[in-house]
Amino acid sequence: MPLSERTITEAIIKSYTEKLLDAISCDVAIVGAGPAGLVAAADLARGGWKTCLFERKLSIGGGMWGGGMMMNEIVVQDEGKELYAAVSQAARQRFRPIMMTSMAFSLGVTPLVLSSGAGAAGRNAIGSAVLGGTISATILGVLFVPLFYVLIRRVFPAKPPVGAAVEA
């Protein structure tokens, strides 16, 4: 199956949706991650309950601050490419969409960084922090996610699928 941006994006969204659905199917939902909520969630989890903790300022992907940066996934073909070749192909194919998204968001935040007048100090501070976070997340996502994927996959090799033939 040839990989295209659409195929990769569909696989990422499908994987994220499956993880999200698994996360929201819980025995107990606790709203509020204050000290009492954290202690209650920890006690229930230790007791074997699948516990979900919801905080008002968090949202899918980390809200405005994280956006798509929190959905880092690497898709490798099932057709058995060598690990380095598969990761390098995936990194090349995801480079353009990552850069386009990051540049669009950075340009959208630029007016905050360059603002002047009443209240400019607050807007400058927020804009600079968001812009710096976007730049660093882009660098981490483009350079280090593929690197760490290869390193972790070499340390912890993938287990063969259930029912697959294993060579002796």
Buried (B, 14 or more C-beta within 10 A) or exposed (E): EEBEEEBBBEBBEEEBEEEEEEEEEBEBEBEBBEEEBEEBBEEBBEEEEEBBBEEEEEEEBBEEBBBBBBBBBBBBBEEEBEBEEBBBBBBEBBEEEBEEBBEEBBEEBEEBBEBEEEEEEEBBEBBEBBBEBBEEBBEBBBEEBBEEBBEEBEEEEEEEEEEEEEEE
